[in-house]
Every structure is written in structure tokens, then in C-alpha cells.
Amino acid sequence: MKHHSFERNKIEMPKIIERWLLFKYVSGEFTPLSKPFKTKAAAEKTRLKLPERERREVAVGAIRIEK
């Protein structure tokens, strides 16, 4: 029994990377408050540096970027 190798169309899949940032909603609108971080831990660390009043309103979220 022969094994046939078929040429497949090479489809370039876009590379999608995940980045984390600090954000809050202002009047129902998503408002980013920081630059994107590579890890969730780095974003959380920055969030913890905020004053407690501000920290309550700020969340950590993920965004996906096509590279």
C-alpha cells in the first residue's frame, strides 16, 4: 500500500496574540486606561498600584490583536 502525499494549499493563518489592559466603562463606553501588557499578572500589578477608590472602577481585560 503506497502512501500518497498531497500538496496542500498553504493558507497563511493570521497570528493572534492576547494582551491585557486596564479599562473602565465611561457612560457605557469601553475606555482603555493603560498600554497593553503581555501578561495578566503585569496588568493586575499595575492595577494594585492605583488608589483604592480608583481601583474599584478599573478592571483588567484581554484583547486579541492580529499580528
N, C-alpha and C positions, 0 to 999 in steps of 0.2 A: 504494500500500500504506500503510495507516494504522498508526501506532504507538500501541498502546493502553497506557495507564499504569494499572496495577492498584494499588489501595491495599493495602498490606501491613500485617499486624498488627505493630505496633511492640512488640517484646519487649525489655524492659529487661534488658540483659546486665549482670551484676554486674561492677564494675571490680575486677580482681585486681591487687594490687601486690606486688612482690617486695621483701623486706627481708632483710638479712644480720645474723647474730648470732654470738656466740661461744658454744660449748657444749662439754660433755663428757658421757660416759656414766658414771653412777654406779650400780653394781650393775645394769648393763644398761638403766638408765632414762635417757632423754634429759633433760639438765639444762641449761637456758639459763643463761648466766653474764653476759649483758650485755643492754642495751636494744637494740632493732633499729636497724640502721644503714641508710641509704639506698643505700650502695654497698659492694661487696665490698672495695674499696680502704680504705675507712674502718674496716671491721671488721679487716682484716689489720693496719693501722697500730696499732690498739689492742692486737691480739694480740702484736705485736712489742714492746710496752712491758712485757709480763709477764716475770717472771724465767724464765730458760731451763728450769728444772725444771718449772715450771707450764705453760709454753708447749707442751711436748711432749704434754701431756694434753689441751690445748684445741684445738678445731677451729673452722673457720669454715663455717657452713652457711646455706642460704637457706630462708626460709619465705615462703609466699604468704598474703596477707591479703586477704579480701574487703572492699571498701570501699563 
